[in-house]
Amino acid sequence: MKKVKAISVAAILFSSMMLGTTVTSPILSTTTAHADQVKMVHNKIIYTSDATHQQATVGQQDAYGPVGYAQALTVPTGYALADSNKTTIPLIDGTNPRQYVKVVKTISSKKVFTSIKYVNSVDNRVVQIDKLAGRAGDRKSLTAPDLYTLDNANDATYTLAEGTEYRIVYVTPIPLASGEAINTVKYRIGNEAGYRLAPGQSTLFFIEGRPTTHVAEVIRDADAMTTKINFVDQATNKIVTTTSLDGNIGQTLNIDFPSNYSPVNSEDSQITLNPRVTEQTILVKAGSSESSSASSTASLSKTSDFRGSIMIKSSQGAAIYNNDGKLTTRQVLPAYSSWASDKKMTIDGTNYYRVSTNGWIKESSALEYNGTNQTITTNAQGRKQLFASNGANDSRSIAANSAWYTDRSAIINGVKMYRVSTNEWVKASDLK
């Protein structure tokens, strides 16, 4: 008769994985079993952050023991069991058995700060620094500085981590389109070789104590030209006044006539620039109904001093008007561009901001703002709706408890807001 040997199983198991939190489990009671009835197995326990298993593995654990043993779960650092009641898992038999355990990321209560340094990969120069704030584990969206693109698409998001004071993100300048040029404007404007300032761009207004970036439009010298216009009174055959029109060859421009005068020939109200015609005479007559209207309008105009910054809030840009409130044929100011203004004007109930010597834009096209340089953080009450510069609801929102760099604040539809991107604003009441 075969001798049966009794053995004691104390349920001493060995496991190995990354350091983490061990969830305590009941110790398997010491039992007596037959040697040929005890089967030891090796299970691999996979910790995953969602139901797709391998697609979101965050850690694993090797467990050895008898079939059915309630193995204690060792959760990876920074995670917790999705089912807090499931602290053990029974070992199973099979060929290379794997068992999946759902975990969730724990939220750190410690606030961390990180600076993002955007570095030009061409010349290794820092072009912008953004400051991020939040809790460890928070994911932040990164946007390349204006006129740059991210070298690595994976840098579009960044996860805050403790102990990281700054992160370098490499960016590349966006190539200029054909015919474009960039001038750096300081306290004196100089013409680059091959280029000249566009009409109405000869004067800038600097605001003391406030950093302001001025953009001057330039046009190619090869296409630029100036035509002298002599306005001659038809009755006296004498020159009333002269003016000069600047623009590109082939460009059609409206003509601003002297006060109390109008063209004798209606076709002379416009001129097409021709390189073979550098001076032209236009006959005018006095006492026209249009000039009377202009005089009436001028009498209703009012100009006042103003020192501030404005941005174009219309997606279509802003048309430019002259000192008499007449629309000019210059190119419109680009959408969302920023300008310094030194005067306000009201003509027949319409308000204007001055942006150059003889250039004005309508108040309805602009938004006054105050410059700032700070990081703001949204409060904890849900996602925050973003708004456009004109006050319309944006299609996007930003997360609660998220930090954003802002360069300006403004009153939009009677509500104070801070800018977080080119044309996106968040309410001050949604901030901490």
HELIX and SHEET records of a PDB file:
HELIX    1   1 ALA A   35  GLN A   37  5                                   3    
HELIX    2   2 HIS A   53  ALA A   56  5                                   4    
HELIX    3   3 ALA A  153  ALA A  156  5                                   4    
HELIX    4   4 SER A  266  SER A  269  5                                   4    
HELIX    5   5 SER A  289  SER A  299  1                                  11    
HELIX    6   6 GLU A  363  SER A  365  5                                   3    
HELIX    7   7 ALA A  428  ASP A  430  5                                   3    
SHEET    1   A 2 ALA A   6  VAL A   9  0                                        
SHEET    2   A 2 THR A  31  HIS A  34 -1                                        
SHEET    1   B 5 SER A  15  MET A  17  0                                        
SHEET    2   B 5 THR A  57  PRO A  66 -1                                        
SHEET    3   B 5 MET A  40  THR A  48 -1                                        
SHEET    4   B 5 ARG A  98  LYS A 105  1                                        
SHEET    5   B 5 TYR A  79  LEU A  81 -1                                        
SHEET    1   C 2 GLY A  20  THR A  22  0                                        
SHEET    2   C 2 THR A  74  PRO A  76 -1                                        
SHEET    1   D 2 ALA A  70  ALA A  72  0                                        
SHEET    2   D 2 THR A  88  PRO A  90 -1                                        
SHEET    1   E 4 ARG A 125  ARG A 135  0                                        
SHEET    2   E 4 LYS A 111  ASN A 120 -1                                        
SHEET    3   E 4 TYR A 166  PRO A 173  1                                        
SHEET    4   E 4 TYR A 148  LEU A 150 -1                                        
SHEET    1   F 2 ARG A 139  SER A 141  0                                        
SHEET    2   F 2 THR A 157  THR A 159 -1                                        
SHEET    1   G 2 TYR A 195  LEU A 197  0                                        
SHEET    2   G 2 VAL A 218  ARG A 220 -1                                        
SHEET    1   H 4 ILE A 239  ASN A 248  0                                        
SHEET    2   H 4 ALA A 224  ASP A 233 -1                                        
SHEET    3   H 4 GLU A 279  ALA A 286  1                                        
SHEET    4   H 4 TYR A 261  PRO A 263 -1                                        
SHEET    1   I 2 THR A 252  ASN A 254  0                                        
SHEET    2   I 2 GLN A 270  THR A 272 -1                                        
SHEET    1   J 8 GLY A 359  LYS A 362  0                                        
SHEET    2   J 8 THR A 350  SER A 356 -1                                        
SHEET    3   J 8 SER A 338  ILE A 347 -1                                        
SHEET    4   J 8 LYS A 302  ILE A 312 -1                                        
SHEET    5   J 8 ALA A 366  THR A 377 -1                                        
SHEET    6   J 8 ALA A 403  ILE A 412 -1                                        
SHEET    7   J 8 VAL A 415  SER A 421 -1                                        
SHEET    8   J 8 GLU A 424  LYS A 427 -1                                        
SHEET    1   K 2 LYS A 384  PHE A 387  0                                        
SHEET    2   K 2 ASN A 393  ILE A 398 -1                                        
END                                                                             
